[in-house]
Amino acid sequence: MTMDSERLYAVLTDHARGGTDRRGFIQRAMAAGAGLALADALWLGAGPAFAQSTHKAAPIAAADYIVIGAGSSGGTLAGELARRSGASVLVLEGGISDEIPQVTDPSQWPAALASSFTRNYATTPQLHANNRSIPYPRGEGLGGCSSVNCMIYARGTPQDFNDWAYNGATGWDWASVLPDYKALEDWQGGASEWRGVGGPLHVTQPDPAKGHEGARAFIEGAKSLGYAENKDFNSGPLEGPAWVNFTVYMGKRQNSAVAFLRPAIAAGAKLTVFTEAPVLRLVIEKGRCIGVEYLHAGRKVMVRANKEVILSAGALMTPKILTLSGLGDAAHLRKLGIAPVVDLPGVGANLQDHVLGAGVNFEGKHPVPPTNYNHSEVYMWSRSSSDQPVPDINALYVSVPFATKELNLQQTNGYAILCGVMRPKSRGSVTIASTDPRAAPLIDPNWLAAEQDMVALKAATELARAIGNSDAYKDICKSELLPGAAAASPATYREFLKNSVSTYFHPVGTAKMGTDAMAVVDPHLRVYGVEGLRVADASVMPSITTSNTNAPSILIGYRGAKMIASGA
């Protein structure tokens, strides 16, 4: 790490001597990262700014394609579409450029979550999690959440995609998506029947010899419980402990802007990228989306789409923009005073997010050493019970303390083993209560509404505790801090679990793909009832993948570009 990165790490590991919670962790990280040299931002693809702020650039009247959002899906789609089609593509991104050190340095993702790059939303009070309103940060800028996430590249299981196809997303089965996964990646482990090389997205794996001491102990602790090490969770089954796959290359983050947007512009594609260009609504005339209304340097303007508009604003903002444009549940639209254009009751419904158990924490026998990577180098998937057909829970080591504020963690040399519910049964929603485009949406993940999710969360928490208390940590672990005594009785343990619930940063499903009455887009990502409009982002997932959602979101953008360029 650079000296600045070491300074950041020192603050991160020292931040909680007066009490720790996730928000404090992020705020201290931001303070540490704010003064880092901008020279660190001159990374792969750097040089003259390829994106233009609307406060410095003149608006344009029209483009062949308009892509709303430059996140994991939108950045991928725009770059690939411009490269493949030769047509003019305009990207409207409401956030800022990604050229800041908190984004580029993989170890600084906590600082990125607290920087000007991230917008901090909050959920509605969660009925089944002690009525807590839970922070819900989202990356808003070039790369979107691929600029602030942990950089874990996990495709999901074949069953995930076969489930999509079975439920109406024809052509999205595993056999159909695997060739595209292989085509978009450049896997350091070499080509195989599962993996691809030569693609635009570099995918790497940490060197175990440089892995964190706690990460190595995690692998050995899981093996001591009877799990076999998984050499690559993107090549076959997920189950078992594994060193992660990263979207990191040459020590820098590989977000969608680095992997797809910059190379397309460097190759001469007709691609214009506007930042600080928040979209207000879609312009729909006579059943066709003809353009987009947005703010250019704070002034409302309209840009026309000669061919199509592709909405890639993410699982929170996509349903908001659709609703503001008259596309959604007709009764809800009328209550808002919006004239319905198309009655699409599925807009904003079907919200899913993995449940993150942000609570299992330990006190170390000595100060936790710095990371050579991203604080989170190892993962594992397992089953909450033997009757689960596929893995439905996971656990992961992080080399910093990590807990919700309600748990009031007190520690000195802290680290955590987090866990998650990866196939949640609960469903929530994203709605709006105001026609003001500046107002935040109402986010209700409805976590733990299904009792099976509580059962799975407890099983995941027990898995994390078993690994953390195994002999593999005997030279590292001083004591278990959380849940600690809270696990002594069923009642106090259940309260602990409710207070540990947080977002895994993986919202999906709010404009789902399919053929049933609640589907918003067809299997070619075309919005029902409107010509010239598609949605291509995590909101189209019919059900959440068993793994982190960044890789599937990139896949959706990649396949969307192929569909559009080929005329599908």
Sequence and secondary structure as in RCSB ss.txt:
>XXXX:A:sequence
MTMDSERLYAVLTDHARGGTDRRGFIQRAMAAGAGLALADALWLGAGPAFAQSTHKAAPIAAADYIVIGAGSSGG
TLAGELARRSGASVLVLEGGISDEIPQVTDPSQWPAALASSFTRNYATTPQLHANNRSIPYPRGEGLGGCSSVNC
MIYARGTPQDFNDWAYNGATGWDWASVLPDYKALEDWQGGASEWRGVGGPLHVTQPDPAKGHEGARAFIEGAKSL
GYAENKDFNSGPLEGPAWVNFTVYMGKRQNSAVAFLRPAIAAGAKLTVFTEAPVLRLVIEKGRCIGVEYLHAGRK
VMVRANKEVILSAGALMTPKILTLSGLGDAAHLRKLGIAPVVDLPGVGANLQDHVLGAGVNFEGKHPVPPTNYNH
SEVYMWSRSSSDQPVPDINALYVSVPFATKELNLQQTNGYAILCGVMRPKSRGSVTIASTDPRAAPLIDPNWLAA
EQDMVALKAATELARAIGNSDAYKDICKSELLPGAAAASPATYREFLKNSVSTYFHPVGTAKMGTDAMAVVDPHL
RVYGVEGLRVADASVMPSITTSNTNAPSILIGYRGAKMIASGA
>XXXX:A:secstr
  HHHHHHHHHHHHTTTT B HHHHHHHHHHHHTTS GGGG  TT SS SSEETTTS   SEEEEEEE  SHHHH
HHHHHHHHHH S EEEE SSB S SHHHHSGGGHHHHHTSTTEEEEEB  BTTTTTB  EEEEE BTTGGGGTS 
 B     HHHHHHHHHTT TT SHHHHHHHHHHHEEETT   SS   SSSEEEB   GGGS HHHHHHHHHHHHT
T    S TTSS  BEEEE  BSEETTEE  HIIIIIHHHHHTT  EEEEES  EEEEEEETTEEEEEEEEETTEE
EEEEEEEEEEE SHHHHHHHHHHHTTEE HHHHHHHT   SEE TTTT SBB  EEE   EEEESS     SSSS
  EEEEE SSTT SS  EEEEEESS    GGG B  SSEEEEEEEESS    BEEE S S TTS  EEE  TT S
HHHHHHHHHHHHHHHHHHTSGGGTTTEEEEEESGGGGGSHHHHHHHHHHHEEE S  B TT BSSSTT SB TT 
BBTT BTEEE SGGG SS  SS SHHHHHHHHHHHHHHHHTT 
